[in-house]
Amino acid sequence: MGALRDEHHNGWLMPSGNYSAAVYEEPWDGEETLQNVAPAPAKIVSLRPTGFESARTVGEHIRASVPVVMDLTEMSEAEAKRMVDFASGLIFGTRGGIERIARRVFLLTPADVEVTVIDRPLDETGFYNQS
């Protein structure tokens, strides 16, 4: 395969999608497949409950090792607090994890799922500092 160089664009082709990508027939030294590193969960459930009666659904998914995005924006303040209390107990009891991803939106994960947060605010005055 020829080099991806073009003298009209500082020596490199502009991304146009009109050229072929490199294909490697043999794995690189030490290369691991994604399956060997960490298998992704088969699914993630997103719920937007309007009342506490959805707590059972949240619990059933976590007990079945399915991560849940729980959006509480449609709930009253009291019901949302009750749901967070339930979710906290559920996560503690199942050794899972809970991560707030937005105002009144939480990611609940079972014990076999690890969440890595790479986007944190640099200071307390930025856009992400919302309660």
N, C-alpha and C positions, 0 to 999 in steps of 0.2 A: 504494500500500500504506500502511496506517495505521501510526502509530508504535507501537513495542513498549513502551508505558507502561501502568502499572497503579498506581493510587493506594494499593492495599492492600500493596504491597511496596516502599516507598520510591521509588515512581515507575517502577520497572522490573519487567518480567515475570520471574517465576521460570522457570528452564529446565524446561519440562514436555514439550516436543516437540509441543505442540498448536497452535503458530502457525507460519506460513510463514516461511521464511528469505528474506532479501533476494536478489534476482536482478538482476545487472547485465548489461544488454544490450550495452554497449560497454566495451572494456577501459579501464582507468585510464591516464592519461598515463605513459609509461615502463614500463608493465607488461610483463613478459616471461613467457612460458609456461615451465613446468617443463622442457619439452623443450629450450628454448634455454639454460637455466641449466646443468644437469648431468643428463644421462640416468642413471637408476638402472640398476644391473646387472640383467640379465634374471633371474639367480638367484644364490643363495648356498648353498653346500653346507656341511652340518654333519656332521662325522665324529667318532666316538668310537672311535679305534683301540685294539686290545688288544695289538698287537705291531707291530714295525718293518715288517712286510710291507705295511702300509698307506701307507708313505712314497710308493710309486709313485703311488697314487691321489691323494694330496695334490698331488704334482708335476704330474700330468696335468691336474688342475683349474686350478691356477695357470697352467700353460702355455696353457690354453684361455681365459684371462682370466676365470675364475670365482673369486670370493672364497670362502675356506674358513674355517669356524669349526672349530678343531682342539681337541677336548676330550681331554686326556691323563689324566683321572682314573682310568681303568681300566687304565693301564699301570704297570709296576714303575718304580721311581725311575730305574734305569739305562736302561731302554728309553725312558722319557719324555725323559731328557736326550739320548739319541741322536736322538730324533725332533725335538727343538728344534734340535739342531745341524744336522740335515738341512734343516729348514725355514728356518733362518737362511741357510744356503748357497743354498738355492733362491731365497729372496727377494732376496739380494744379486745372484745371477746373472741374475734376471729384472727387476731394478730395481723390485721391488714393495715392499710394506710389511708390517710385523708389529706387532701391538699386543696386549699382554696384557690380556685383559678380565676375567679372574678367575684364581684360583689354578689353575694347570695348564690354563688355557683361553686360546687365542690366536686372533686374527683375522689371517689371512694374506690380503693383497690383491695383485692383479696391478698392474702399473705404471699402468694406465689408471684405477684406482680410488683416490680420495682419501678418507681417513678424517679426520673432524674430531671430536676428543675435547672434549666440553664439560663433563664431570662429573669433576672431579678433587678429591681430598680437600683440605680447607682446612688441615689440619695432619697431623702424623704419628701422632696418637693415635686417629684415627677408625676407623670400621668398615672402610673401604677399605684400610687399611694391613695387608694380610695377605700373607704370603709363601707 
